[in-house]
């Protein structure tokens, strides 16, 4: 998604559908909004990773992005199979 406002709007639409979800936010967003999103999802019982992607669109098409993610270690571990689909390296 393009920015933090759009992330928030999607979560508004999802409503309680976010309960027990795992959300991986790859938006280049506002740090304060990202923190608020993490708190908002935690209150619903959802897991959240803030995951920065590094690489160009050509790198993405080749499946060679680099992911740098913040969030709980167990959520990061569960996300690793997904990262393998589009990234060559991922860091927590």
VEXDREN-2710 file (C-alpha; in Angstrom, 1 decimal):
% VEXDREN-2710
k/r/px/py/pz
1/UNK/0.0/0.0/0.0
2/UNK/1.3/3.5/-0.8
3/UNK/1.2/5.1/2.6
4/UNK/0.1/5.0/6.3
5/UNK/-3.3/6.6/5.6
6/UNK/-4.2/3.9/3.1
7/UNK/-3.1/1.2/5.6
8/UNK/-5.4/2.7/8.2
9/UNK/-8.2/2.9/5.7
10/UNK/-7.8/-0.8/4.8
11/UNK/-7.8/-1.7/8.5
12/UNK/-11.0/0.4/9.0
13/UNK/-12.7/-1.6/6.2
14/UNK/-11.5/-4.9/7.6
15/UNK/-12.8/-4.0/11.1
16/UNK/-13.0/-7.1/13.3
17/UNK/-11.7/-9.2/10.3
18/UNK/-8.3/-8.2/11.5
19/UNK/-8.7/-10.2/14.7
20/UNK/-6.2/-13.0/15.0
21/UNK/-4.7/-12.0/11.6
22/UNK/-1.0/-11.5/10.8
23/UNK/-0.4/-8.2/9.1
24/UNK/2.9/-7.5/7.4
25/UNK/3.1/-3.8/6.6
26/UNK/5.6/-3.1/3.7
27/UNK/4.5/0.5/3.4
28/UNK/7.0/3.3/3.5
29/UNK/5.0/5.0/6.1
30/UNK/5.0/7.5/8.9
31/UNK/6.8/6.1/11.9
32/UNK/4.3/7.4/14.4
33/UNK/1.4/6.0/12.3
34/UNK/3.2/2.6/12.1
35/UNK/3.5/2.5/15.8
36/UNK/-0.2/3.3/16.2
37/UNK/-1.1/0.6/13.7
38/UNK/0.9/-1.9/15.7
39/UNK/-0.9/-0.9/18.9
40/UNK/-4.3/-1.0/17.1
41/UNK/-3.7/-4.5/15.8
42/UNK/-2.4/-5.8/19.1
43/UNK/-5.6/-4.6/20.8
44/UNK/-7.5/-6.8/18.3
45/UNK/-5.3/-9.8/19.0
46/UNK/-3.6/-9.5/15.6
47/UNK/0.1/-9.9/14.9
48/UNK/2.0/-7.2/13.2
49/UNK/5.4/-6.8/11.4
50/UNK/6.7/-3.5/10.1
51/UNK/8.7/-4.8/7.1
52/UNK/10.8/-2.5/4.9
53/UNK/11.5/-3.7/1.4
54/UNK/14.7/-2.8/-0.4
55/UNK/15.2/-3.0/-4.1
56/UNK/13.9/-1.7/-7.4
57/UNK/10.9/-3.0/-9.4
58/UNK/13.3/-5.1/-11.5
59/UNK/14.8/-6.6/-8.3
60/UNK/11.2/-7.3/-7.1
61/UNK/10.3/-9.0/-10.3
62/UNK/13.4/-11.3/-9.9
63/UNK/12.3/-12.2/-6.4
64/UNK/15.5/-10.6/-4.9
65/UNK/14.2/-8.0/-2.5
66/UNK/15.7/-7.5/0.9
67/UNK/13.3/-7.4/3.9
68/UNK/14.1/-5.8/7.2
69/UNK/11.3/-6.4/9.6
70/UNK/10.5/-5.3/13.2
71/UNK/8.1/-7.1/15.4
72/UNK/7.9/-10.2/17.6
73/UNK/10.4/-12.9/16.8
74/UNK/7.8/-15.6/16.6
75/UNK/5.7/-13.6/14.1
76/UNK/8.9/-13.0/12.0
77/UNK/9.6/-16.8/12.0
78/UNK/6.1/-17.6/10.8
79/UNK/6.5/-15.0/8.0
80/UNK/9.8/-16.4/6.7
81/UNK/8.1/-18.8/4.2
82/UNK/6.3/-15.9/2.7
83/UNK/9.5/-13.8/2.5
84/UNK/11.1/-16.7/0.5
85/UNK/8.6/-16.0/-2.3
86/UNK/9.8/-12.6/-3.1
87/UNK/13.1/-11.9/-1.2
88/UNK/16.6/-13.2/-1.3
89/UNK/17.4/-12.1/2.2
90/UNK/15.4/-11.1/5.3
91/UNK/16.5/-9.7/8.6
92/UNK/14.9/-9.2/12.0
END
